[in-house]
Amino acid sequence: MSREQLQLSYSEENYLKAIYKLIESGKEKITTNSISEMVLTSPASVTDMLKRLAEKKLVNYTRYHGVSLTSGGRKSAIAIVRKHRLWEYFLVEKLNYSWDEVHDIAEELEHIRSESLVNRLSQFLGHPQADPHGDPIPDENGNVPVLTLQNLTEVGANTPVQVAGVRDHSGEFFRHLGQIGIKNGSSIEIKEVNSFDRSMSVKIDGVKKQRFISYDTAMNIMVSPFRKA
């Protein structure tokens, strides 16, 4: 059943996306409290919305027993996530936005209804499998690619890798990366790891001067094998 037939509101779509992302993050039980933290509203408001979504057969919800998506709910959620991540990719790759600027814009664009437009957008972009933050982009059939990214702490010394995403999507983290000189697509080569606190000195984009990054920062940087342009 299409979104038009269901007449989903933007708010309903946002809740479905939030539930999907909680599932995607590996949470074993999705609660009203965890959803309220994602959508920044009260647990009582979340409960009211879950009842509405359950009436539309988009979620399975029993009070105190958590929330899950029905097959229809998952299909709707994946369609929203697909649009959001494709628009983020488009904004970064074609309009030269930085990766910390695109989330709020994509939040608006993800509600566009035209499936034809979204499929043409994907074709235009070459059917990318990941957005600028390293999150997988579902295809038009709802299949989610399995990405083989590592965090930087798993990489050996003197092995060039390429920044492919981040775990922390906060503005604070993006600003921190900007201060270090790391952006999406940057090459990184670990030169030395401190045995005490596991901080590391690295070369970024071939620059001779090395920079130091903390273990926590490295844990939140996702990388793939380096590809020469």
C-alpha atoms as an extended CHARMM CRD file, in Angstrom:
* protein
*
       229  EXT
         1         1  MET       CA              0.0000000000        0.0000000000        0.0000000000  PROA      1               0.0000000000
         2         2  SER       CA              1.4250000000        3.3940000000       -0.9690000000  PROA      2               0.0000000000
         3         3  ARG       CA              2.0340000000        6.3190000000        1.2960000000  PROA      3               0.0000000000
         4         4  GLU       CA             -0.6860000000        8.2490000000       -0.5720000000  PROA      4               0.0000000000
         5         5  GLN       CA             -3.2420000000        5.5230000000        0.2230000000  PROA      5               0.0000000000
         6         6  LEU       CA             -2.1700000000        5.4890000000        3.8530000000  PROA      6               0.0000000000
         7         7  GLN       CA             -2.0450000000        9.2990000000        3.9450000000  PROA      7               0.0000000000
         8         8  LEU       CA              0.9540000000        9.3250000000        6.2250000000  PROA      8               0.0000000000
         9         9  SER       CA              1.7710000000       12.6710000000        7.7800000000  PROA      9               0.0000000000
        10        10  TYR       CA              5.3240000000       13.9640000000        7.9750000000  PROA      10              0.0000000000
        11        11  SER       CA              5.2400000000       13.2920000000       11.7110000000  PROA      11              0.0000000000
        12        12  GLU       CA              4.1870000000        9.6660000000       11.1720000000  PROA      12              0.0000000000
        13        13  GLU       CA              7.0100000000        9.2230000000        8.6770000000  PROA      13              0.0000000000
        14        14  ASN       CA              9.5010000000       10.6800000000       11.1390000000  PROA      14              0.0000000000
        15        15  TYR       CA              8.4120000000        8.1810000000       13.8040000000  PROA      15              0.0000000000
        16        16  LEU       CA              8.7500000000        5.2410000000       11.4240000000  PROA      16              0.0000000000
        17        17  LYS       CA             12.2180000000        6.4200000000       10.4440000000  PROA      17              0.0000000000
        18        18  ALA       CA             13.2020000000        6.8350000000       14.1020000000  PROA      18              0.0000000000
        19        19  ILE       CA             12.0720000000        3.2890000000       14.9500000000  PROA      19              0.0000000000
        20        20  TYR       CA             13.9460000000        1.9070000000       11.9380000000  PROA      20              0.0000000000
        21        21  LYS       CA             17.1470000000        3.7270000000       12.9070000000  PROA      21              0.0000000000
        22        22  LEU       CA             16.9200000000        2.4020000000       16.4630000000  PROA      22              0.0000000000
        23        23  ILE       CA             16.5800000000       -1.1220000000       15.0710000000  PROA      23              0.0000000000
        24        24  GLU       CA             19.4590000000       -0.4150000000       12.6660000000  PROA      24              0.0000000000
        25        25  SER       CA             21.6510000000        0.6820000000       15.5800000000  PROA      25              0.0000000000
        26        26  GLY       CA             21.2290000000       -2.7430000000       17.1770000000  PROA      26              0.0000000000
        27        27  LYS       CA             18.9120000000       -1.9260000000       20.0700000000  PROA      27              0.0000000000
        28        28  GLU       CA             17.3520000000       -5.1540000000       21.3290000000  PROA      28              0.0000000000
        29        29  LYS       CA             14.1750000000       -3.5090000000       22.6220000000  PROA      29              0.0000000000
        30        30  ILE       CA             12.6160000000       -0.3470000000       21.2190000000  PROA      30              0.0000000000
        31        31  THR       CA             10.8130000000        1.5460000000       23.9980000000  PROA      31              0.0000000000
        32        32  THR       CA              8.7600000000        4.7160000000       24.0830000000  PROA      32              0.0000000000
        33        33  ASN       CA             11.6040000000        6.3840000000       25.9890000000  PROA      33              0.0000000000
        34        34  SER       CA             14.1850000000        5.5270000000       23.3180000000  PROA      34              0.0000000000
        35        35  ILE       CA             11.8520000000        6.8280000000       20.5990000000  PROA      35              0.0000000000
        36        36  SER       CA             11.1350000000       10.0240000000       22.5670000000  PROA      36              0.0000000000
        37        37  GLU       CA             14.8850000000       10.7060000000       22.7310000000  PROA      37              0.0000000000
        38        38  MET       CA             15.1230000000       10.2920000000       18.9540000000  PROA      38              0.0000000000
        39        39  VAL       CA             12.1870000000       12.5360000000       18.0440000000  PROA      39              0.0000000000
        40        40  LEU       CA             12.6430000000       14.9760000000       20.9350000000  PROA      40              0.0000000000
        41        41  THR       CA              9.1620000000       14.7510000000       22.3840000000  PROA      41              0.0000000000
        42        42  SER       CA              7.5170000000       13.3400000000       25.5000000000  PROA      42              0.0000000000
        43        43  PRO       CA              6.9180000000        9.6030000000       26.0570000000  PROA      43              0.0000000000
        44        44  ALA       CA              3.1930000000       10.3670000000       26.3250000000  PROA      44              0.0000000000
        45        45  SER       CA              3.1960000000       11.8890000000       22.8310000000  PROA      45              0.0000000000
        46        46  VAL       CA              5.1270000000        8.8850000000       21.5580000000  PROA      46              0.0000000000
        47        47  THR       CA              2.5040000000        6.5370000000       23.0150000000  PROA      47              0.0000000000
        48        48  ASP       CA             -0.2800000000        8.4270000000       21.2430000000  PROA      48              0.0000000000
        49        49  MET       CA              1.5800000000        8.2210000000       17.9350000000  PROA      49              0.0000000000
        50        50  LEU       CA              2.3320000000        4.5100000000       18.3480000000  PROA      50              0.0000000000
        51        51  LYS       CA             -1.3780000000        3.8240000000       18.8120000000  PROA      51              0.0000000000
        52        52  ARG       CA             -2.0960000000        5.6610000000       15.5530000000  PROA      52              0.0000000000
        53        53  LEU       CA              0.6080000000        3.7420000000       13.7060000000  PROA      53              0.0000000000
        54        54  ALA       CA             -0.6500000000        0.4660000000       15.1550000000  PROA      54              0.0000000000
        55        55  GLU       CA             -4.1460000000        1.2580000000       13.8590000000  PROA      55              0.0000000000
        56        56  LYS       CA             -2.6130000000        1.6690000000       10.3970000000  PROA      56              0.0000000000
        57        57  LYS       CA             -0.8270000000       -1.6840000000       10.8590000000  PROA      57              0.0000000000
        58        58  LEU       CA              2.6030000000       -0.0830000000       10.5830000000  PROA      58              0.0000000000
        59        59  VAL       CA              3.8880000000       -1.0670000000       14.0260000000  PROA      59              0.0000000000
        60        60  ASN       CA              3.3130000000       -3.7670000000       16.5820000000  PROA      60              0.0000000000
        61        61  TYR       CA              2.8440000000       -2.0630000000       19.9260000000  PROA      61              0.0000000000
        62        62  THR       CA              1.8580000000       -3.4090000000       23.3190000000  PROA      62              0.0000000000
        63        63  ARG       CA              2.3960000000       -1.2190000000       26.3400000000  PROA      63              0.0000000000
        64        64  TYR       CA              5.5090000000       -2.1890000000       28.3510000000  PROA      64              0.0000000000
        65        65  HSD       CA              6.5130000000       -4.7500000000       25.7060000000  PROA      65              0.0000000000
        66        66  GLY       CA              8.3240000000       -2.5170000000       23.2200000000  PROA      66              0.0000000000
        67        67  VAL       CA              7.7290000000       -1.6400000000       19.5960000000  PROA      67              0.0000000000
        68        68  SER       CA              8.4870000000       -3.3510000000       16.2950000000  PROA      68              0.0000000000
        69        69  LEU       CA              7.7510000000       -2.5230000000       12.6800000000  PROA      69              0.0000000000
        70        70  THR       CA              5.3050000000       -4.6000000000       10.6820000000  PROA      70              0.0000000000
        71        71  SER       CA              6.3410000000       -5.5780000000        7.1590000000  PROA      71              0.0000000000
        72        72  GLY       CA              4.3770000000       -2.5930000000        5.8590000000  PROA      72              0.0000000000
        73        73  GLY       CA              5.9330000000       -0.2970000000        8.4430000000  PROA      73              0.0000000000
        74        74  ARG       CA              9.4220000000       -1.4710000000        7.5710000000  PROA      74              0.0000000000
        75        75  LYS       CA              8.7630000000       -0.9060000000        3.8700000000  PROA      75              0.0000000000
        76        76  SER       CA              7.5720000000        2.6460000000        4.5520000000  PROA      76              0.0000000000
        77        77  ALA       CA             10.5040000000        3.3630000000        6.8940000000  PROA      77              0.0000000000
        78        78  ILE       CA             13.0780000000        2.0790000000        4.4110000000  PROA      78              0.0000000000
        79        79  ALA       CA             11.5770000000        4.2400000000        1.6500000000  PROA      79              0.0000000000
        80        80  ILE       CA             11.9790000000        7.3350000000        3.8550000000  PROA      80              0.0000000000
        81        81  VAL       CA             15.5250000000        6.4070000000        4.8600000000  PROA      81              0.0000000000
        82        82  ARG       CA             16.4110000000        5.7780000000        1.1940000000  PROA      82              0.0000000000
        83        83  LYS       CA             15.2350000000        9.2480000000        0.1960000000  PROA      83              0.0000000000
        84        84  HSD       CA             17.0240000000       10.9420000000        3.0970000000  PROA      84              0.0000000000
        85        85  ARG       CA             20.3670000000        9.2850000000        2.3780000000  PROA      85              0.0000000000
        86        86  LEU       CA             20.1670000000        9.7860000000       -1.3940000000  PROA      86              0.0000000000
        87        87  TRP       CA             19.5060000000       13.4950000000       -0.8970000000  PROA      87              0.0000000000
        88        88  GLU       CA             22.4350000000       13.7400000000        1.5160000000  PROA      88              0.0000000000
        89        89  TYR       CA             24.6740000000       12.1020000000       -1.0830000000  PROA      89              0.0000000000
        90        90  PHE       CA             23.3880000000       14.4470000000       -3.8070000000  PROA      90              0.0000000000
        91        91  LEU       CA             23.9250000000       17.5550000000       -1.6600000000  PROA      91              0.0000000000
        92        92  VAL       CA             27.5200000000       16.6160000000       -0.8330000000  PROA      92              0.0000000000
        93        93  GLU       CA             28.6240000000       15.1490000000       -4.1640000000  PROA      93              0.0000000000
        94        94  LYS       CA             26.8030000000       17.4540000000       -6.6070000000  PROA      94              0.0000000000
        95        95  LEU       CA             26.1400000000       20.6970000000       -4.7320000000  PROA      95              0.0000000000
        96        96  ASN       CA             29.3430000000       20.7190000000       -2.6700000000  PROA      96              0.0000000000
        97        97  TYR       CA             27.7070000000       20.9430000000        0.7430000000  PROA      97              0.0000000000
        98        98  SER       CA             29.8880000000       19.7670000000        3.6060000000  PROA      98              0.0000000000
        99        99  TRP       CA             28.7990000000       16.5690000000        5.3360000000  PROA      99              0.0000000000
       100       100  ASP       CA             27.7600000000       18.4480000000        8.4960000000  PROA      100             0.0000000000
       101       101  GLU       CA             25.3330000000       20.7160000000        6.5820000000  PROA      101             0.0000000000
       102       102  VAL       CA             23.1080000000       18.2150000000        4.8250000000  PROA      102             0.0000000000
       103       103  HSD       CA             21.0690000000       16.4550000000        7.5190000000  PROA      103             0.0000000000
       104       104  ASP       CA             18.5070000000       19.2020000000        8.1270000000  PROA      104             0.0000000000
       105       105  ILE       CA             18.0230000000       19.8300000000        4.3980000000  PROA      105             0.0000000000
       106       106  ALA       CA             17.5580000000       16.1070000000        3.7500000000  PROA      106             0.0000000000
       107       107  GLU       CA             15.0110000000       16.0260000000        6.5900000000  PROA      107             0.0000000000
       108       108  GLU       CA             12.8020000000       18.2550000000        4.4260000000  PROA      108             0.0000000000
       109       109  LEU       CA             13.5240000000       16.5640000000        1.0970000000  PROA      109             0.0000000000
       110       110  GLU       CA             12.8390000000       13.0430000000        2.4170000000  PROA      110             0.0000000000
       111       111  HSD       CA              9.0990000000       13.7460000000        2.4510000000  PROA      111             0.0000000000
       112       112  ILE       CA              8.8640000000       14.2100000000       -1.3240000000  PROA      112             0.0000000000
       113       113  ARG       CA              6.3200000000       11.6460000000       -2.5100000000  PROA      113             0.0000000000
       114       114  SER       CA              7.4420000000       10.9460000000       -6.0730000000  PROA      114             0.0000000000
       115       115  GLU       CA              9.0270000000        7.4810000000       -6.2770000000  PROA      115             0.0000000000
       116       116  SER       CA              9.9120000000        8.2010000000       -9.9130000000  PROA      116             0.0000000000
       117       117  LEU       CA             11.9620000000       11.2380000000       -8.8710000000  PROA      117             0.0000000000
       118       118  VAL       CA             13.8050000000        9.2810000000       -6.1950000000  PROA      118             0.0000000000
       119       119  ASN       CA             14.6040000000        6.4180000000       -8.5760000000  PROA      119             0.0000000000
       120       120  ARG       CA             15.8570000000        8.8600000000      -11.1980000000  PROA      120             0.0000000000
       121       121  LEU       CA             17.9440000000       10.5900000000       -8.5490000000  PROA      121             0.0000000000
       122       122  SER       CA             19.5360000000        7.2680000000       -7.6170000000  PROA      122             0.0000000000
       123       123  GLN       CA             20.2360000000        6.5120000000      -11.2890000000  PROA      123             0.0000000000
       124       124  PHE       CA             21.7260000000        9.9770000000      -11.8020000000  PROA      124             0.0000000000
       125       125  LEU       CA             24.0540000000        9.4380000000       -8.8280000000  PROA      125             0.0000000000
       126       126  GLY       CA             25.1390000000        5.9850000000      -10.0290000000  PROA      126             0.0000000000
       127       127  HSD       CA             23.1330000000        4.0840000000       -7.3950000000  PROA      127             0.0000000000
       128       128  PRO       CA             25.4250000000        4.8490000000       -4.4250000000  PROA      128             0.0000000000
       129       129  GLN       CA             25.4440000000        2.2950000000       -1.6090000000  PROA      129             0.0000000000
       130       130  ALA       CA             26.3100000000        4.6560000000        1.2480000000  PROA      130             0.0000000000
       131       131  ASP       CA             25.5580000000        8.2490000000        2.1870000000  PROA      131             0.0000000000
       132       132  PRO       CA             28.3100000000       10.7490000000        3.1550000000  PROA      132             0.0000000000
       133       133  HSD       CA             28.1660000000        9.5690000000        6.7790000000  PROA      133             0.0000000000
       134       134  GLY       CA             28.7400000000        5.9260000000        5.8650000000  PROA      134             0.0000000000
       135       135  ASP       CA             25.1540000000        4.7440000000        6.3570000000  PROA      135             0.0000000000
       136       136  PRO       CA             23.8050000000        2.2260000000        3.8000000000  PROA      136             0.0000000000
       137       137  ILE       CA             21.3470000000        3.4360000000        1.1550000000  PROA      137             0.0000000000
       138       138  PRO       CA             18.5340000000        0.9320000000        0.4560000000  PROA      138             0.0000000000
       139       139  ASP       CA             17.7610000000        0.2510000000       -3.1950000000  PROA      139             0.0000000000
       140       140  GLU       CA             14.3390000000        0.7590000000       -4.8040000000  PROA      140             0.0000000000
       141       141  ASN       CA             13.2940000000       -2.7630000000       -3.7720000000  PROA      141             0.0000000000
       142       142  GLY       CA             14.1000000000       -2.1260000000       -0.1300000000  PROA      142             0.0000000000
       143       143  ASN       CA             17.3110000000       -4.1750000000       -0.0880000000  PROA      143             0.0000000000
       144       144  VAL       CA             19.8960000000       -2.7430000000        2.2980000000  PROA      144             0.0000000000
       145       145  PRO       CA             23.5450000000       -3.1990000000        1.2460000000  PROA      145             0.0000000000
       146       146  VAL       CA             25.9640000000       -4.6950000000        3.7470000000  PROA      146             0.0000000000
       147       147  LEU       CA             28.9080000000       -2.3230000000        4.0390000000  PROA      147             0.0000000000
       148       148  THR       CA             32.3490000000       -3.4940000000        5.1120000000  PROA      148             0.0000000000
       149       149  LEU       CA             33.7240000000       -0.4340000000        6.8800000000  PROA      149             0.0000000000
       150       150  GLN       CA             36.1870000000       -0.4220000000        9.7630000000  PROA      150             0.0000000000
       151       151  ASN       CA             36.6800000000        2.1420000000       12.4610000000  PROA      151             0.0000000000
       152       152  LEU       CA             40.0980000000        3.7360000000       12.4150000000  PROA      152             0.0000000000
       153       153  THR       CA             41.2830000000        1.8820000000       15.5380000000  PROA      153             0.0000000000
       154       154  GLU       CA             41.1270000000       -1.3970000000       13.5900000000  PROA      154             0.0000000000
       155       155  VAL       CA             43.6160000000       -0.2510000000       10.9530000000  PROA      155             0.0000000000
       156       156  GLY       CA             47.3150000000       -1.0830000000       11.1070000000  PROA      156             0.0000000000
       157       157  ALA       CA             50.1050000000        1.4660000000       10.9620000000  PROA      157             0.0000000000
       158       158  ASN       CA             51.3300000000        2.7360000000        7.5800000000  PROA      158             0.0000000000
       159       159  THR       CA             48.2170000000        1.4780000000        5.7890000000  PROA      159             0.0000000000
       160       160  PRO       CA             46.4770000000        4.2930000000        3.8720000000  PROA      160             0.0000000000
       161       161  VAL       CA             42.6920000000        4.3000000000        4.2800000000  PROA      161             0.0000000000
       162       162  GLN       CA             39.9110000000        6.6440000000        3.2210000000  PROA      162             0.0000000000
       163       163  VAL       CA             37.3040000000        8.2630000000        5.4490000000  PROA      163             0.0000000000
       164       164  ALA       CA             33.9420000000        6.7760000000        4.4510000000  PROA      164             0.0000000000
       165       165  GLY       CA             31.6910000000        7.8200000000        7.3200000000  PROA      165             0.0000000000
       166       166  VAL       CA             31.2550000000        8.5590000000       11.0000000000  PROA      166             0.0000000000
       167       167  ARG       CA             29.4340000000        7.0080000000       13.9330000000  PROA      167             0.0000000000
       168       168  ASP       CA             28.8910000000       10.3000000000       15.7390000000  PROA      168             0.0000000000
       169       169  HSD       CA             26.6790000000       12.6370000000       13.6910000000  PROA      169             0.0000000000
       170       170  SER       CA             26.7280000000       15.5270000000       16.1630000000  PROA      170             0.0000000000
       171       171  GLY       CA             27.6740000000       19.0170000000       15.0820000000  PROA      171             0.0000000000
       172       172  GLU       CA             30.2900000000       19.0580000000       17.8260000000  PROA      172             0.0000000000
       173       173  PHE       CA             32.0410000000       16.0110000000       16.3500000000  PROA      173             0.0000000000
       174       174  PHE       CA             31.9560000000       17.4100000000       12.8100000000  PROA      174             0.0000000000
       175       175  ARG       CA             33.4800000000       20.6660000000       14.0720000000  PROA      175             0.0000000000
       176       176  HSD       CA             36.1740000000       18.6710000000       15.8570000000  PROA      176             0.0000000000
       177       177  LEU       CA             37.0290000000       16.7980000000       12.6500000000  PROA      177             0.0000000000
       178       178  GLY       CA             37.1360000000       20.0930000000       10.7830000000  PROA      178             0.0000000000
       179       179  GLN       CA             39.6670000000       21.4630000000       13.2570000000  PROA      179             0.0000000000
       180       180  ILE       CA             41.8460000000       18.3960000000       12.7110000000  PROA      180             0.0000000000
       181       181  GLY       CA             41.4730000000       18.6600000000        8.9390000000  PROA      181             0.0000000000
       182       182  ILE       CA             39.4560000000       15.4990000000        8.3590000000  PROA      182             0.0000000000
       183       183  LYS       CA             36.5550000000       15.4880000000        5.9000000000  PROA      183             0.0000000000
       184       184  ASN       CA             34.6010000000       12.8720000000        3.9950000000  PROA      184             0.0000000000
       185       185  GLY       CA             36.9680000000       11.1810000000        1.5380000000  PROA      185             0.0000000000
       186       186  SER       CA             40.1560000000       12.2470000000        3.3530000000  PROA      186             0.0000000000
       187       187  SER       CA             43.0440000000        9.7970000000        3.2540000000  PROA      187             0.0000000000
       188       188  ILE       CA             44.5060000000        8.8400000000        6.6340000000  PROA      188             0.0000000000
       189       189  GLU       CA             47.6570000000        6.9390000000        7.4210000000  PROA      189             0.0000000000
       190       190  ILE       CA             48.4300000000        5.9770000000       11.0220000000  PROA      190             0.0000000000
       191       191  LYS       CA             52.0690000000        6.5620000000       11.8150000000  PROA      191             0.0000000000
       192       192  GLU       CA             52.1980000000        5.7650000000       15.5390000000  PROA      192             0.0000000000
       193       193  VAL       CA             49.8550000000        4.6020000000       18.3080000000  PROA      193             0.0000000000
       194       194  ASN       CA             50.4700000000        5.6340000000       21.9290000000  PROA      194             0.0000000000
       195       195  SER       CA             50.5300000000        2.4710000000       24.0690000000  PROA      195             0.0000000000
       196       196  PHE       CA             49.1630000000        4.3180000000       27.1200000000  PROA      196             0.0000000000
       197       197  ASP       CA             45.9630000000        5.9420000000       25.8920000000  PROA      197             0.0000000000
       198       198  ARG       CA             45.8160000000        4.5670000000       22.3090000000  PROA      198             0.0000000000
       199       199  SER       CA             45.8270000000        8.0540000000       20.8240000000  PROA      199             0.0000000000
       200       200  MET       CA             47.5620000000        8.1800000000       17.4720000000  PROA      200             0.0000000000
       201       201  SER       CA             49.5910000000       10.3870000000       15.2030000000  PROA      201             0.0000000000
       202       202  VAL       CA             48.3660000000       10.3540000000       11.6200000000  PROA      202             0.0000000000
       203       203  LYS       CA             49.0610000000       11.8200000000        8.2040000000  PROA      203             0.0000000000
       204       204  ILE       CA             45.9780000000       13.3540000000        6.6030000000  PROA      204             0.0000000000
       205       205  ASP       CA             45.6500000000       13.7460000000        2.8320000000  PROA      205             0.0000000000
       206       206  GLY       CA             49.3780000000       13.2190000000        2.3910000000  PROA      206             0.0000000000
       207       207  VAL       CA             50.3300000000       16.3270000000        4.3840000000  PROA      207             0.0000000000
       208       208  LYS       CA             53.7920000000       15.8230000000        5.8460000000  PROA      208             0.0000000000
       209       209  LYS       CA             52.9330000000       17.3850000000        9.2260000000  PROA      209             0.0000000000
       210       210  GLN       CA             51.3210000000       14.7680000000       11.4350000000  PROA      210             0.0000000000
       211       211  ARG       CA             48.2110000000       15.3710000000       13.5480000000  PROA      211             0.0000000000
       212       212  PHE       CA             47.2230000000       13.7230000000       16.8160000000  PROA      212             0.0000000000
       213       213  ILE       CA             43.7700000000       12.2480000000       17.3840000000  PROA      213             0.0000000000
       214       214  SER       CA             42.2960000000       10.5880000000       20.4500000000  PROA      214             0.0000000000
       215       215  TYR       CA             41.1490000000        6.9920000000       20.6860000000  PROA      215             0.0000000000
       216       216  ASP       CA             37.5100000000        8.1360000000       21.0540000000  PROA      216             0.0000000000
       217       217  THR       CA             37.8030000000       10.1970000000       17.8790000000  PROA      217             0.0000000000
       218       218  ALA       CA             39.3430000000        7.2740000000       15.9920000000  PROA      218             0.0000000000
       219       219  MET       CA             36.5400000000        4.9780000000       17.1980000000  PROA      219             0.0000000000
       220       220  ASN       CA             33.9960000000        7.2710000000       15.5480000000  PROA      220             0.0000000000
       221       221  ILE       CA             35.7470000000        7.5240000000       12.1760000000  PROA      221             0.0000000000
       222       222  MET       CA             34.7420000000        4.8280000000        9.6730000000  PROA      222             0.0000000000
       223       223  VAL       CA             37.1450000000        4.0350000000        6.8670000000  PROA      223             0.0000000000
       224       224  SER       CA             37.4850000000        1.9300000000        3.7190000000  PROA      224             0.0000000000
       225       225  PRO       CA             40.5670000000        0.9000000000        1.7050000000  PROA      225             0.0000000000
       226       226  PHE       CA             42.2650000000        3.8580000000        0.0650000000  PROA      226             0.0000000000
       227       227  ARG       CA             41.3400000000        4.4300000000       -3.5850000000  PROA      227             0.0000000000
       228       228  LYS       CA             43.5950000000        6.5230000000       -5.7810000000  PROA      228             0.0000000000
       229       229  ALA       CA             41.7560000000        9.1650000000       -7.7930000000  PROA      229             0.0000000000
